[in-house]
């Protein structure tokens, strides 16, 4: 049995009230972002999540990072988890996992479909050990079809499903959407699918298989575009960007995003920007008309916006025009609204000392859930997890 040496044999105690999933145990065998962050969302709601990594660790730990001791990406998507190391190719470690499965409520992995049967951890194999287990498999392309064994990655699926083609400007090359949007949406589907299966288990008493794929996630994100009416040409326009008036515009200093799709917001924008003649022009009195005449409107709007900075316009537009000056993610740590909503907390960490990070995305009134804690170092809680497992036996 090969385990990275843990700090000690004590498990961290979760501080604060119970969450809606408190008392449930999740085994997270997944790597990268989609599966791990889906499990962090379950941990946010009170579930105990044990992240089980191979001796070499989650590959996300090896990603480039300006942090010397840890990967920023790993730390960001693995909050509130216990960390254990098991080599599932080692019979002794596989036996340990099976013992953990007996008392688990949920297991999540992101192996390709052919891998779990080879390891002895396919759904039917674990169902025999624990019939109440919710078994969530995160794949690139799904459980069937010609691409089922192909490795799936966020930006590959973006490119495959048309997201990059629509992200690029008309007539120019496709553009990647940075930020792993498909992965994070898949993570949300992991948490939602697992929660639904847990609810159904309360009625049936049985667990079930839950499948989430990056392909389904990427297409789900484009449901408004995935409409092809009878009689339409295949290449009918599916751009949802409102013709260019709604979008990011340069100012005297910085850029500002403006949304002016409704009559009220369009009227307010024209008034605040000193362009009342545009509001009075019948050629521009609907969002469709404005999209048709964007080449006429946008230069006039941008000429007006050049008079002030993005922050000044943001203050002028106030609550009457939906807008935001373009900021960096660093600005969010001390943003007044973010602070008011308690979205950022300070996390003590064994190697980083401490770091400031995101807390939780969903607020529950009666069962708010315990306080989050830092992502684990590799194998940090292995000894404690194994000691408790022996005590449970």
Secondary structure as a PSIPRED ss2 file (coil, helix, strand):
# PSIPRED VFORMAT (PSIPRED V4.0)

   1 X C   1.000  0.000  0.000
   2 X C   1.000  0.000  0.000
   3 X C   1.000  0.000  0.000
   4 X C   1.000  0.000  0.000
   5 X C   1.000  0.000  0.000
   6 X C   1.000  0.000  0.000
   7 X C   1.000  0.000  0.000
   8 X C   1.000  0.000  0.000
   9 X C   1.000  0.000  0.000
  10 X C   1.000  0.000  0.000
  11 X C   1.000  0.000  0.000
  12 X C   1.000  0.000  0.000
  13 X C   1.000  0.000  0.000
  14 X C   1.000  0.000  0.000
  15 X C   1.000  0.000  0.000
  16 X C   1.000  0.000  0.000
  17 X C   1.000  0.000  0.000
  18 X C   1.000  0.000  0.000
  19 X E   0.000  0.000  1.000
  20 X C   1.000  0.000  0.000
  21 X C   1.000  0.000  0.000
  22 X C   1.000  0.000  0.000
  23 X C   1.000  0.000  0.000
  24 X C   1.000  0.000  0.000
  25 X E   0.000  0.000  1.000
  26 X E   0.000  0.000  1.000
  27 X E   0.000  0.000  1.000
  28 X E   0.000  0.000  1.000
  29 X C   1.000  0.000  0.000
  30 X C   1.000  0.000  0.000
  31 X C   1.000  0.000  0.000
  32 X C   1.000  0.000  0.000
  33 X C   1.000  0.000  0.000
  34 X H   0.000  1.000  0.000
  35 X H   0.000  1.000  0.000
  36 X H   0.000  1.000  0.000
  37 X H   0.000  1.000  0.000
  38 X H   0.000  1.000  0.000
  39 X H   0.000  1.000  0.000
  40 X H   0.000  1.000  0.000
  41 X H   0.000  1.000  0.000
  42 X H   0.000  1.000  0.000
  43 X H   0.000  1.000  0.000
  44 X H   0.000  1.000  0.000
  45 X C   1.000  0.000  0.000
  46 X C   1.000  0.000  0.000
  47 X C   1.000  0.000  0.000
  48 X E   0.000  0.000  1.000
  49 X E   0.000  0.000  1.000
  50 X E   0.000  0.000  1.000
  51 X E   0.000  0.000  1.000
  52 X E   0.000  0.000  1.000
  53 X E   0.000  0.000  1.000
  54 X C   1.000  0.000  0.000
  55 X C   1.000  0.000  0.000
  56 X C   1.000  0.000  0.000
  57 X C   1.000  0.000  0.000
  58 X C   1.000  0.000  0.000
  59 X H   0.000  1.000  0.000
  60 X H   0.000  1.000  0.000
  61 X H   0.000  1.000  0.000
  62 X H   0.000  1.000  0.000
  63 X C   1.000  0.000  0.000
  64 X C   1.000  0.000  0.000
  65 X C   1.000  0.000  0.000
  66 X C   1.000  0.000  0.000
  67 X C   1.000  0.000  0.000
  68 X C   1.000  0.000  0.000
  69 X C   1.000  0.000  0.000
  70 X C   1.000  0.000  0.000
  71 X C   1.000  0.000  0.000
  72 X H   0.000  1.000  0.000
  73 X H   0.000  1.000  0.000
  74 X H   0.000  1.000  0.000
  75 X H   0.000  1.000  0.000
  76 X H   0.000  1.000  0.000
  77 X H   0.000  1.000  0.000
  78 X C   1.000  0.000  0.000
  79 X C   1.000  0.000  0.000
  80 X C   1.000  0.000  0.000
  81 X E   0.000  0.000  1.000
  82 X E   0.000  0.000  1.000
  83 X E   0.000  0.000  1.000
  84 X E   0.000  0.000  1.000
  85 X E   0.000  0.000  1.000
  86 X C   1.000  0.000  0.000
  87 X C   1.000  0.000  0.000
  88 X C   1.000  0.000  0.000
  89 X C   1.000  0.000  0.000
  90 X C   1.000  0.000  0.000
  91 X H   0.000  1.000  0.000
  92 X H   0.000  1.000  0.000
  93 X H   0.000  1.000  0.000
  94 X H   0.000  1.000  0.000
  95 X H   0.000  1.000  0.000
  96 X H   0.000  1.000  0.000
  97 X H   0.000  1.000  0.000
  98 X H   0.000  1.000  0.000
  99 X H   0.000  1.000  0.000
 100 X H   0.000  1.000  0.000
 101 X H   0.000  1.000  0.000
 102 X H   0.000  1.000  0.000
 103 X C   1.000  0.000  0.000
 104 X C   1.000  0.000  0.000
 105 X C   1.000  0.000  0.000
 106 X E   0.000  0.000  1.000
 107 X E   0.000  0.000  1.000
 108 X E   0.000  0.000  1.000
 109 X E   0.000  0.000  1.000
 110 X C   1.000  0.000  0.000
 111 X C   1.000  0.000  0.000
 112 X C   1.000  0.000  0.000
 113 X H   0.000  1.000  0.000
 114 X H   0.000  1.000  0.000
 115 X H   0.000  1.000  0.000
 116 X H   0.000  1.000  0.000
 117 X H   0.000  1.000  0.000
 118 X H   0.000  1.000  0.000
 119 X H   0.000  1.000  0.000
 120 X C   1.000  0.000  0.000
 121 X C   1.000  0.000  0.000
 122 X C   1.000  0.000  0.000
 123 X H   0.000  1.000  0.000
 124 X H   0.000  1.000  0.000
 125 X H   0.000  1.000  0.000
 126 X H   0.000  1.000  0.000
 127 X H   0.000  1.000  0.000
 128 X H   0.000  1.000  0.000
 129 X H   0.000  1.000  0.000
 130 X C   1.000  0.000  0.000
 131 X C   1.000  0.000  0.000
 132 X C   1.000  0.000  0.000
 133 X C   1.000  0.000  0.000
 134 X E   0.000  0.000  1.000
 135 X E   0.000  0.000  1.000
 136 X E   0.000  0.000  1.000
 137 X E   0.000  0.000  1.000
 138 X E   0.000  0.000  1.000
 139 X E   0.000  0.000  1.000
 140 X C   1.000  0.000  0.000
 141 X C   1.000  0.000  0.000
 142 X C   1.000  0.000  0.000
 143 X C   1.000  0.000  0.000
 144 X C   1.000  0.000  0.000
 145 X C   1.000  0.000  0.000
 146 X C   1.000  0.000  0.000
 147 X C   1.000  0.000  0.000
 148 X C   1.000  0.000  0.000
 149 X C   1.000  0.000  0.000
 150 X C   1.000  0.000  0.000
 151 X C   1.000  0.000  0.000
 152 X C   1.000  0.000  0.000
 153 X C   1.000  0.000  0.000
 154 X H   0.000  1.000  0.000
 155 X H   0.000  1.000  0.000
 156 X H   0.000  1.000  0.000
 157 X H   0.000  1.000  0.000
 158 X H   0.000  1.000  0.000
 159 X H   0.000  1.000  0.000
 160 X H   0.000  1.000  0.000
 161 X C   1.000  0.000  0.000
 162 X C   1.000  0.000  0.000
 163 X H   0.000  1.000  0.000
 164 X H   0.000  1.000  0.000
 165 X H   0.000  1.000  0.000
 166 X H   0.000  1.000  0.000
 167 X H   0.000  1.000  0.000
 168 X C   1.000  0.000  0.000
 169 X C   1.000  0.000  0.000
 170 X C   1.000  0.000  0.000
 171 X C   1.000  0.000  0.000
 172 X C   1.000  0.000  0.000
 173 X C   1.000  0.000  0.000
 174 X C   1.000  0.000  0.000
 175 X C   1.000  0.000  0.000
 176 X C   1.000  0.000  0.000
 177 X C   1.000  0.000  0.000
 178 X C   1.000  0.000  0.000
 179 X C   1.000  0.000  0.000
 180 X C   1.000  0.000  0.000
 181 X H   0.000  1.000  0.000
 182 X H   0.000  1.000  0.000
 183 X H   0.000  1.000  0.000
 184 X H   0.000  1.000  0.000
 185 X H   0.000  1.000  0.000
 186 X H   0.000  1.000  0.000
 187 X H   0.000  1.000  0.000
 188 X H   0.000  1.000  0.000
 189 X H   0.000  1.000  0.000
 190 X H   0.000  1.000  0.000
 191 X H   0.000  1.000  0.000
 192 X H   0.000  1.000  0.000
 193 X H   0.000  1.000  0.000
 194 X H   0.000  1.000  0.000
 195 X H   0.000  1.000  0.000
 196 X H   0.000  1.000  0.000
 197 X H   0.000  1.000  0.000
 198 X H   0.000  1.000  0.000
 199 X H   0.000  1.000  0.000
 200 X H   0.000  1.000  0.000
 201 X H   0.000  1.000  0.000
 202 X H   0.000  1.000  0.000
 203 X H   0.000  1.000  0.000
 204 X H   0.000  1.000  0.000
 205 X C   1.000  0.000  0.000
 206 X C   1.000  0.000  0.000
 207 X C   1.000  0.000  0.000
 208 X E   0.000  0.000  1.000
 209 X E   0.000  0.000  1.000
 210 X E   0.000  0.000  1.000
 211 X E   0.000  0.000  1.000
 212 X E   0.000  0.000  1.000
 213 X E   0.000  0.000  1.000
 214 X H   0.000  1.000  0.000
 215 X H   0.000  1.000  0.000
 216 X H   0.000  1.000  0.000
 217 X H   0.000  1.000  0.000
 218 X H   0.000  1.000  0.000
 219 X H   0.000  1.000  0.000
 220 X H   0.000  1.000  0.000
 221 X C   1.000  0.000  0.000
 222 X C   1.000  0.000  0.000
 223 X C   1.000  0.000  0.000
 224 X C   1.000  0.000  0.000
 225 X C   1.000  0.000  0.000
 226 X C   1.000  0.000  0.000
 227 X C   1.000  0.000  0.000
 228 X C   1.000  0.000  0.000
 229 X C   1.000  0.000  0.000
 230 X C   1.000  0.000  0.000
 231 X C   1.000  0.000  0.000
 232 X C   1.000  0.000  0.000
 233 X C   1.000  0.000  0.000
 234 X C   1.000  0.000  0.000
 235 X C   1.000  0.000  0.000
 236 X C   1.000  0.000  0.000
 237 X C   1.000  0.000  0.000
 238 X C   1.000  0.000  0.000
 239 X C   1.000  0.000  0.000
 240 X C   1.000  0.000  0.000
 241 X C   1.000  0.000  0.000
 242 X H   0.000  1.000  0.000
 243 X H   0.000  1.000  0.000
 244 X H   0.000  1.000  0.000
 245 X C   1.000  0.000  0.000
 246 X C   1.000  0.000  0.000
 247 X E   0.000  0.000  1.000
 248 X E   0.000  0.000  1.000
 249 X E   0.000  0.000  1.000
 250 X E   0.000  0.000  1.000
 251 X C   1.000  0.000  0.000
 252 X C   1.000  0.000  0.000
 253 X C   1.000  0.000  0.000
 254 X C   1.000  0.000  0.000
 255 X E   0.000  0.000  1.000
 256 X E   0.000  0.000  1.000
 257 X E   0.000  0.000  1.000
 258 X E   0.000  0.000  1.000
 259 X E   0.000  0.000  1.000
 260 X C   1.000  0.000  0.000
 261 X C   1.000  0.000  0.000
 262 X C   1.000  0.000  0.000
 263 X H   0.000  1.000  0.000
 264 X H   0.000  1.000  0.000
 265 X H   0.000  1.000  0.000
 266 X H   0.000  1.000  0.000
 267 X H   0.000  1.000  0.000
 268 X H   0.000  1.000  0.000
 269 X H   0.000  1.000  0.000
 270 X H   0.000  1.000  0.000
 271 X H   0.000  1.000  0.000
 272 X H   0.000  1.000  0.000
 273 X C   1.000  0.000  0.000
 274 X C   1.000  0.000  0.000
 275 X C   1.000  0.000  0.000
 276 X H   0.000  1.000  0.000
 277 X H   0.000  1.000  0.000
 278 X H   0.000  1.000  0.000
 279 X H   0.000  1.000  0.000
 280 X H   0.000  1.000  0.000
 281 X C   1.000  0.000  0.000
 282 X H   0.000  1.000  0.000
 283 X H   0.000  1.000  0.000
 284 X H   0.000  1.000  0.000
 285 X C   1.000  0.000  0.000
 286 X C   1.000  0.000  0.000
 287 X H   0.000  1.000  0.000
 288 X H   0.000  1.000  0.000
 289 X H   0.000  1.000  0.000
 290 X H   0.000  1.000  0.000
 291 X H   0.000  1.000  0.000
 292 X H   0.000  1.000  0.000
 293 X C   1.000  0.000  0.000
 294 X H   0.000  1.000  0.000
 295 X H   0.000  1.000  0.000
 296 X H   0.000  1.000  0.000
 297 X H   0.000  1.000  0.000
 298 X H   0.000  1.000  0.000
 299 X H   0.000  1.000  0.000
 300 X H   0.000  1.000  0.000
 301 X H   0.000  1.000  0.000
 302 X H   0.000  1.000  0.000
 303 X H   0.000  1.000  0.000
 304 X H   0.000  1.000  0.000
 305 X H   0.000  1.000  0.000
 306 X C   1.000  0.000  0.000
 307 X C   1.000  0.000  0.000
 308 X C   1.000  0.000  0.000
 309 X C   1.000  0.000  0.000
 310 X H   0.000  1.000  0.000
 311 X H   0.000  1.000  0.000
 312 X H   0.000  1.000  0.000
 313 X H   0.000  1.000  0.000
 314 X H   0.000  1.000  0.000
 315 X H   0.000  1.000  0.000
 316 X H   0.000  1.000  0.000
 317 X H   0.000  1.000  0.000
 318 X C   1.000  0.000  0.000
 319 X C   1.000  0.000  0.000
 320 X C   1.000  0.000  0.000
 321 X C   1.000  0.000  0.000
 322 X E   0.000  0.000  1.000
 323 X E   0.000  0.000  1.000
 324 X E   0.000  0.000  1.000
 325 X E   0.000  0.000  1.000
 326 X C   1.000  0.000  0.000
 327 X C   1.000  0.000  0.000
 328 X C   1.000  0.000  0.000
 329 X H   0.000  1.000  0.000
 330 X H   0.000  1.000  0.000
 331 X H   0.000  1.000  0.000
 332 X H   0.000  1.000  0.000
 333 X H   0.000  1.000  0.000
 334 X H   0.000  1.000  0.000
 335 X C   1.000  0.000  0.000
 336 X H   0.000  1.000  0.000
 337 X H   0.000  1.000  0.000
 338 X H   0.000  1.000  0.000
 339 X H   0.000  1.000  0.000
 340 X H   0.000  1.000  0.000
 341 X C   1.000  0.000  0.000
 342 X C   1.000  0.000  0.000
 343 X C   1.000  0.000  0.000
 344 X E   0.000  0.000  1.000
 345 X E   0.000  0.000  1.000
 346 X E   0.000  0.000  1.000
 347 X E   0.000  0.000  1.000
 348 X E   0.000  0.000  1.000
 349 X E   0.000  0.000  1.000
 350 X C   1.000  0.000  0.000
 351 X C   1.000  0.000  0.000
 352 X C   1.000  0.000  0.000
 353 X E   0.000  0.000  1.000
 354 X E   0.000  0.000  1.000
 355 X E   0.000  0.000  1.000
 356 X E   0.000  0.000  1.000
 357 X E   0.000  0.000  1.000
 358 X E   0.000  0.000  1.000
 359 X C   1.000  0.000  0.000
 360 X C   1.000  0.000  0.000
 361 X C   1.000  0.000  0.000
 362 X C   1.000  0.000  0.000
 363 X C   1.000  0.000  0.000
 364 X C   1.000  0.000  0.000
 365 X C   1.000  0.000  0.000
 366 X C   1.000  0.000  0.000
 367 X C   1.000  0.000  0.000
 368 X E   0.000  0.000  1.000
 369 X C   1.000  0.000  0.000
 370 X C   1.000  0.000  0.000
 371 X C   1.000  0.000  0.000
 372 X C   1.000  0.000  0.000
 373 X C   1.000  0.000  0.000
 374 X C   1.000  0.000  0.000
 375 X C   1.000  0.000  0.000
 376 X C   1.000  0.000  0.000
 377 X C   1.000  0.000  0.000
 378 X C   1.000  0.000  0.000
 379 X C   1.000  0.000  0.000
 380 X C   1.000  0.000  0.000
 381 X C   1.000  0.000  0.000
 382 X H   0.000  1.000  0.000
 383 X H   0.000  1.000  0.000
 384 X H   0.000  1.000  0.000
 385 X H   0.000  1.000  0.000
 386 X H   0.000  1.000  0.000
 387 X H   0.000  1.000  0.000
 388 X H   0.000  1.000  0.000
 389 X H   0.000  1.000  0.000
 390 X H   0.000  1.000  0.000
 391 X H   0.000  1.000  0.000
 392 X H   0.000  1.000  0.000
 393 X C   1.000  0.000  0.000
